Amino acid sequence: MTERGVRSAGAPTRRGMVLGAAVTPLLWAAGAGAGRAAPAQGRWMVASSANFNVYSAGDERQLRAYTLMLEDFDMTLRFMHGLPLDKAADRKLDVHLIDNKAELRVTYPGANENWAGYYVATARDVVCIALRPRRVASQDEDSNDTTMHEYAHHFMRRNLTFAYAPWLVEGYAEYVATTLFDGDQIIVGKINANRGEWLMNSAWLPLEDLLTKRSSELPTERGKNYYPQAWLLTHYFMSDKKRKAQLEVYIRAVGEGQGSVEAMEKATGMTLDGLTKALREYTRGQLPLQGYSRTRKREVSITVTRLPVSADDLVLRRVRMARDDFEEDGPPFVSEIRTIAARYPGDAYAELTLARAEQLAGDPAAGMAILDRRLAADPTDLLALEYKALGLLAKADKNPAEAATLNKAAGAVLAKAFQVDANRYQVLLAYARSRKTAPGYPSDNVMEALLLANELAPQVSEVTMETVQALAMRREYGHAAFLLKPLVNDPHGRRNERAAQLLKELETKAAAGKSAV
């Protein structure tokens, strides 16, 4: 896939604008400010590298090895797509390694029993959860596939910004998820044993279904071969230079609005029946792998720090609050957090966790009081600033008569948060929302904030929709449609009909504007 970093005209990289200069915060280590003793250390650690913050309560050596593996995986993807190898992420991905399914259910009570992990991207946070593997260095098992699959999606949305067909989004993630690191050798394209079993022993989906539907749109039994076949079709194209060129033709055609079946038949010169036959023949041979040699110009820097002891009870519960459906079991959860926080009086980590829980599903006034206390102790506490602003915005939504005053107050708090971290999409999104009642919305400054938020977190649908709607208000229909297409093609969950309809309207208006010119 050669489409990387694609932008429409007028969408340059944005930095250092909106609200002022910034320094980099350490969100997890709050509470050890000047004049105060550092909190007692707990079992949980965080390993910070150029692109990841990896949380674990396991062995430090294994944590470092796992973080290094993720950095090597990121480097491999960058090399495959001709991207700079040494560019650090503007916003790191948080990865939480857990020991068992019970811990998985702490982060998400409704998690499927068969899950080995999951990825969540909301207006609250972007987080990956994965079972800790038994082995890391040789990676000779499927236990790391979940993290790599989800990071491939994360990487694709950040760096390969194009309207890919849903099957290819999943097929690409499956293709790279089994990447093997063996000494200085990197091998891409290894088959996942489970997916291979389904390909060999179950009925295949018609290719038309694979090319035109999401897995969620198929009956359960038929949908089980969606991922294996998406992997196979991707593998088929990626393993041969000529076929890879055909895939690029197909990608561009679909991105320009051509139907997936028509685009595939034109790109390959085969009917779907012919392509199905070619794929079955492909599985009968030795599937080719892609191999690379790993040569580092410098060591990968990894810093490991222990979290406070309160995090032993709260780190996974913080992850739970990142989910959109958190409020469904909110009140019992808030009660649980109150009990836990009471065991750690004066602990910043516990107090901030409790404040956010109160805001979301408990007593917002109590949450605000905690935040005011935290900010009195440390005026630069980023999470306290962010949560206070979000609390003011939530209050404004419920009190229209006071909305203008509350939104203005939230904007002032967010200006301070931006000075602490200019790359926090949550702050940028909240800032844009705080200006909605202001005359002339969206101003140039608001538009810059939203575009930067979308650069930092294109995986978050709320960010995309807010940005698209603001662009549409400014009659920048082509740019809005460009940003919306990947969301419409997102294979996860049900098709977003609202976004699909909006895309049609935007494309119609963009075409009308070009005709007028």
N, C-alpha and C positions, 0 to 999 in steps of 0.2 A: 504494500500500500504506500503510495508515494504522497498521498494527500496529508500534509502535516502542517499544523499551525495556520490553516487557511483562515483568512480574515476578509471581510468585505471592506471596501474602501471606507476610510474614515474611522477605522477601529484600531488605532495604534496601541502598543503597550502603554499602560498608564501607571505612573509611579510618582510619589511625592506631591500629590495634589490634595485637594479637598479641605483638609483641616490643619495641616502643619507637620512638623518633623516628628520622627518616631524612634523609639528604641525597642529592642527585642525583649519581651517578658518571658518569665518562666511560670506558666499558669499553675502547674502542679505543686510548686514550692512556696506558695503564698504563706505568709505568717511568720517569716524569720527576718523581719525588717530591722532597721537600725534600732539599737537599744533593746531588742528583745531576743531572748534565747531561742535557738533553733528548736523546733518540736522534735520529740523522740522519733527515731526512725523505725519504720515497720518492715514487713516482709516484701512489699511491692517495690519494684524498681522501675525506672524508665531509662531506656537506652536511646539517646538522641544522636542521629546522624544527619547527613545533608538533606535527606528526603523523608525521614521517618522518626516518629516517637513510638518506641515499642515498649509496652508495659507488660511486666511479668512478675510473678511471685516465685519463679523457679530459680534454677541455678544461674549465676551471673555469666559464667562461661558460655552456657547454652544461649542465653539472651544475646550476648555479643555475636555469637555465631549466626543466630537467626537474623539479627539486624544486618550483619554483613551480607547474608544471603539475599535479603531484600534489596540492598544497595546493588548487588551484582545483577539481580533481576532487572532493576531499573536501568542499569548500564546496558544490559543486553537489549532491552526494548529500544533504548535510544540509538544503539548501534544499528539495529535492524532498520530503523527509519531515518537514519542520517541526521539525528539531532545531536547537539553538543553533549559530550559525555560528562563534563564536569560542572554542569549548571545545576546549582542547588535549587530545590523547590522554593517558591515564594511562600508556600504554606505547606507544612509537613503533614503527612497522613498519620493519624493516631491508630496504632494497631494494639489490641489487647489480647494477650495469650492467656487462655484459661485451661484449667486442668480437666474439667469433666462437664457433662451435660447439666449437672445441677448448677454450676456456675454460669453456664449458658442461659439457663432459665432465670437467673438473677437479673441478667441484662435484658431478657425478653421472655416473660412468662409464657407467651404463646409460641415459642420456638418449636419447630418440628423436631420430633425425636431423632430423625435421621440427619439433621443438619450437623455439619462439622464446623459451622461458623456462619457469619453473615456480614453484610455491609449496609450501613445506614447513612443516608445523606439528606439532611433536613436543614431548615433554617436555623436549627439549634446547634448542629454539629455534623461532622463527617467522620465516621468511625468504622473500623473493621475489627470484627471479633473472630478469633479462630482458636480451635483446640491446639494446645501446645504439642508439637510433634515429638515422637520418641527419639528420633535422630534428625539432625539438621545437616551436618557437614556433607554426607554423601547423598542425601536426599533420594534414597532408593525406595521410597514408598509414596503413596498417594496423599499422605497426611498434610502436605504443604499446598496441595492443589487449590484448596479453597481460598487461601490468602492470595495466591498468585492469580487466580481467576478474577477475584474482586479487584486486585490492584491493576490488572490489565484493563478492566472497565474504567477505573479511576484514571489511569494513564491515558487511555484512549480519549476520554472526554477532555482531558487537560491539553493534550498535545496533538491529537489527530482529529481536529474539530471539523467534521464533515457529517453529512446526513447519511450514515451507513444503514443498509438494510438490517432489520432486527436479527435475522439469522446470522449475519456476518459479525455483528457485535458479540453474540454469544459464541459463535464458532471461533473467532479470533481469541477470545478469552480462554476457551478450552484448548486451543492450539498451543498457546504459550504457557498455560498453567502448569504443564508437566515438565517445564524446563529443568534439566538435570545439570548440576554443578559437580564435576568430578575432577578434583585437583585444579589444573589450569584449563580444563576442557569444559566448554559449555555446549550442551546438546539440546536442541529445540525440536519439538514435534513428536516426542514420545507419547504413546497411547496410554490413557488412563484405563486401568484394568476393568473397572466397572463399565465404562463407556464401550470398551471393546466387546464385553459380554453381550451388551444390548445389540450392538451392530451384527454380531454373528448369530444370535439366537432368537431374535424377535423380528416381527414384520416391520418393514420400513414404511415410513411416511411417504406418500406421493410427493415428489419434488415440488409440485405446485403449492402444497400446503406449507412445506418448509420455507419456500421463497416468499410467501404472501401472508403468513400468519405468525403470531407470537405463540410461544408454548402454552400460555395461559388461555388461548383461544381454542385449544384442541382438547378433545376428551382425554381424561386422565391416562388411559392405557395407550392411546395413540400418541399422546404427547411425550411419553417416556423416551422415545427415540429422537426427539427434537435435538437435544444437546449432542448425542453421539453423531447424528447425521450432519449437524452444523459443523462439528469438529472435522468430520471426514471431508466435507466439501471444501472447507478452508484448507485443510492439509493438502488436498488434491491440487488446489490452485497455488499454494505457497511453495510446493516442492519442485516446481518446474518453471524455468524462466519464461517460456512461451505462455504457459497457463497463467502465470502471475500477471503478465501483460493483459491477458483477457480479463482477469479480475479487475484490473484498474479501469478498463473500458466499461465494464459492468458498473463499477462504483460510481463513475462519473455520470453514466446514463441515469442511474437511479437518483443520484443527487440532483440531477436536472429535471426530475419529475417523470421519467419514463417508468412504465410498469415493470415490476421485478422479473416476471416471466419473460416478457418481450426482450428486456435488456439482457437477460441471461442467454437466451437463444441466439440473439444477434452477436453477443460477445464471443460465444463459444463456437458458433456455427453449427450447433446441434439442437435437435428437439429435446424436450425434457426426458422423453423415453431414451433417446440416445445418450444423454448425459447420465441417466440412471444406470444404464448398461456399462458406461465407462467407469463409473464409481464402483460398481460391483467387481469389475475386472481389476480395478486398482487395489481393492482389499485382498485380492488373491495373491498378490505379489509381496515382496519385501518393501514395506513402506519406508521411503527415504527419510532420513533425519538431517537437520541442519546443524553443523558443528562450527564452533568458534573457539579461538584460543584467547584466554584471558591474560592480558598484560596490563598491570596497573602502573601508571606514572608516579603515583604516590599512594601512601597508605590511606585507607578509609578511616576518617576520624569518628570515633564513637565514644560518647561520654555517658557513663552510667551513674545515676543518682538514686538514692533511696527516697521514697515518699514518706511522709509522716505516718506514725502508727495508726492514726485515724483512717488512713486510706485502706488499711487491711479490711475494714468493714464497709467502706464507702466507694471505692474506686469503681467497682462494677455497677453499683447503684447510680453513680453519676452517668454511666453509659446508658442506663435504662431511661433516664430523663431526656436523652437526645431523640428518642423515638416520637413520632407524631401521635401515636396512639397511647402515650404514657398516661394521659388523664383518665383513661378507662378504668384503671385500677389505682388512681391517684390517692384518694383519701386514706386507705389502709397503708399505702406506701409512705405517705407523709408521716403518719403516726409512727411507723417503723423508723424513719429517719430521725424524728424527734427523740426517740428512745436512744438511738445510737449516739446522736450528737451530744446528748446529756452526759455521756461518759467521757467526753473530751471538752470540758469547759475552756473557753478562750482559744480553742484550736481553730485556726483560719480555715483549714481544709474542711473541717466538720461544719463550721458556721456557714461557709459559702454554699456547701451542699444543701444544708437545711434551708437557707434563704431561698435558693432556687426551687426547692420542693414546695415551700410555702407559696411562692409566687404562682406556680403552675397548678397546684391542686389543694392548697391549704388556706392559710391566712395571709393574703398579700401584704397587709399592714405589718404583720409580724416579720415577714421577710424583709420589707423595706427597713424596718428598725435595725435588723441585723446588718444590713448593707451599710446603713449610715454609721453604725458602730465600727465596721471594718474600715470604711473610708476615713473615719476620724483617726484610726490607728495608722493607716497607710493610704494616702490620697492617690497613689499610683497603682493600686490594686486593680488590674485590668478586669478580672471577672466581676468584682464588686461594682465597678463603673458600668460595665456592660449590663449586668443584671438590674442595676438601679434604673438605667435608661429604659430597658425593656419593661420594667414595672410601671414607669411613668407612661409609656406608650399604651400599655394594656389598660391603665386607668383612664387614659384619654379616650380609648375606644368605647368604654362604658359610660363616659360622662361627656357627651357632645358639647355641652355648654362650657365646659372647662378645657376642651380639646386643644385650642390654640395655645393656651398658657402652659398646659402640660407638655405638649409637643415641643414648645420652645425650651422648656426646662430639660427635656430629654436630649435635645440637640446640644445644649451646653455640656451635659455630662458626656455625650458621645464625642465631642471635640476633645475632651481630656483623654478618653479611651483611645482615640486615633493617634494621639501624641505618644501613647505607650506602644501601640502596635498598629502600623498603617496597613498591614496585610491580613487583617482579621475580617473576613467577609461578613460575619454577623454584625459587626459594628457599622460597616458600610451600608448594609441592607437596612439596619435600624435607622441610620441617619437619613436615608432616602424616605423612609416611612414617616419620620418626624417632620418632614417638610411638606407632606401632602396637603396640609391645610394652608400652606403659604401661597400668596399670589404668584402666578406665573410658573406653577409646578408643571413639568420638571425643569428647573433652572439648569444652566450649563454645569454648575457644580454638582447638583444632584445626579445629572446624567453621567458625569465622570465617575462619581462614586458607584453607581450601579454597574457601569461597564467594567470597572475594576473588580467589583464583587463577582461579576460573571466570569472574569478571567481567573479569579482565584478559586471559584467554586462552581464551575459549569455543571457539576453533577447535581446541584441542588435546584430542583424544579421551581421552588419559590423565588429564588434569585433570578432564574431565567425569565419567568413570567413577569416579575416586577420590571425587569429591564426591557423586555419586549413591549410591555404596555406603555412604558415611558417613551420609548422610541416611536411607537405608533402615535402617541399624543403630539410628538414633534414632527410627524409625517415622514419619518425616516423608515418607510415601509420595507424597503429592500433589506436594510440592515436588520430590522426586526425579524423578518422572515428567515434570514440566514441563521440567526441565533436560535430561532424556535424549531427549525427542522430536526436537529438531533434529539430534542425532547419528544417530538411527535413520533420519531422512529425508535425511541427507547423500548427495548424488548421486555422490560421488567413490569410486571403487573398488567392490568388491562389497558387497552389503548385509551389515551387521553383525548376523548372526543372534543372537549372544549378547546384544547390546544390545536387539534387537527382542523377544527372549523375556523379558528382564529388564523391559522396559517393560510388557509384558502383565501380568506378575506385580505390578508396582508399581501399575498402574491398578486391578487387581482388589482389591488390599489397600486402596488409597485409597477405592474405592467401598464396600468392606465397612465401613471406618471411618466413612464418612458415614452409612451405613445404621444403624450401631449408635448414632450420635448421634441 
